[in-house]
Amino acid sequence: MSWNDFYRRRDILEAALRQAGHQPSDAISLEEIPGATQYFATEDELLLALRYKWNQVFAGHLRAEMTDPDYADQDLALDRVEAVTRAWNSATAEHETLRAVLDAALDRCPALIPSHEAELRTLALTAGLADGDEPADEITKVGSAFATLLRHGRHAKPARRRSPMGHLLRLLAPSA
């Protein structure tokens, strides 16, 4: 793929999201997006490309949260659920239409299911809610429950970030 193709595909994906912004649950019409039929044979192919975009976005937010230097001196296991929640919320807030389109398309595009289930397992494992030794279907169920909580609690007040210095001060002066 040339750089021209890369940029053209990117522009088509952005146009698809603009089109879907009005009604994310509707099918995306490739015919209404200039050049889309040259790069994508079906809506499923376009949705898989959007899914890949979401994977990149969410992975970046997750990586940033999990490597946050504020947690370097703490036991990260205590804050993993909060870190994953912040990553999900920030990725979803920045790409709300993308997330809505993918959620709505899951029923009509079976090709999205494997990557969706992989995301659910990532949520469960990264948050520390499941162990890698458990069966994949159990990890997926835990991730699904966590994702449901994330979706419904998204508008709740986000957890306050704790700094190591603040934690140390609270240990030294319990009333602080």
Disulfide bonds with the S-S distance in Angstrom:
none
